[in-house]
Amino acid sequence: MVPDPGRGERVLDVVQPAVAHVTADELLAYCRERLAPYKCPRAVDFVLSPPRDLLRETYWRNHETRIV
């Protein structure tokens, strides 16, 4: 979950790309076909080397409040 000005938090899919290249639109379409609407991310970030232990901190940095 990442900050969202209107809702407090929103789902964000953070993807570490593999050999096969896929676009954000393709990934979101794949999710929409297979998941309930409330489980689908609304956005995708591609990160080459995600900081797995500090991923949440990356998105909540510089925000006054946090929903935990």
C-alpha positions in Angstrom: 0.0 0.0 0.0 1.2 3.5 -0.9 -0.2 6.9 0.1 -3.2 8.2 -1.8 -4.4 11.7 -1.2 -8.1 10.8 -1.5 -8.3 7.4 0.1 -5.4 7.3 2.5 -3.8 4.3 0.8 -3.9 2.5 -2.5 -2.6 -0.7 -4.0 0.6 -0.4 -6.0 2.2 -3.3 -7.7 6.0 -3.1 -7.5 7.6 -5.4 -10.1 11.2 -6.5 -10.6 11.4 -7.2 -14.3 12.7 -10.6 -15.4 14.0 -11.5 -18.9 10.6 -11.2 -20.6 9.6 -7.6 -21.0 6.0 -6.7 -20.1 4.3 -3.3 -20.0 2.3 -1.9 -17.2 -0.8 -2.0 -19.3 -0.3 -5.7 -20.1 0.3 -6.5 -16.4 -2.8 -4.6 -15.3 -4.9 -6.3 -18.0 -3.6 -9.7 -16.8 -4.7 -8.8 -13.3 -8.1 -7.6 -14.3 -8.8 -10.9 -16.1 -7.8 -13.0 -13.2 -8.6 -11.1 -10.0 -11.6 -9.5 -8.3 -11.6 -5.7 -9.1 -10.8 -4.7 -5.5 -7.6 -6.9 -5.6 -6.2 -5.3 -8.8 -3.5 -2.7 -8.5 -4.3 0.6 -10.1 -0.7 1.3 -10.9 2.6 -0.5 -11.5 6.2 0.5 -10.7 9.0 -1.3 -12.3 12.1 -1.4 -10.1 15.4 -3.0 -11.1 16.5 -3.7 -7.6 13.8 -3.2 -5.0 14.8 -2.6 -1.4 12.8 -5.5 -0.1 13.2 -4.7 3.6 12.5 -0.9 3.1 9.9 -1.0 0.3 7.2 0.6 2.4 9.5 3.3 3.6 10.4 4.2 0.0 6.8 5.2 -0.7 5.8 6.7 2.7 8.9 9.0 2.9 8.0 12.7 3.2 4.4 12.0 4.4 3.2 13.3 7.7 0.8 10.5 8.5 1.0 6.7 7.8 -1.8 4.2 7.9 -0.3 0.9 9.2 
